Amino acid sequence: MDVRVVENAVADINFDACVDAADLGLLVAAWGDAPRIDYPPSDCPLGLIP
């Protein structure tokens, strides 16, 4: 695997001069939970139309 040293890269989250899986792990860990919305609210009074 070719690892290239990149200075001042935007994707280098942990500032170790290398964009690698450690940066990806920090990004995914900081992403957070997404709200679960199965379907948007409906104007149907019986809730038959999602």
Secondary structure as UniProt FT lines:
FT   TURN            7..8
FT   TURN            10..11
FT   TURN            13..14
FT   HELIX           21..31
FT   TURN            45..46
//
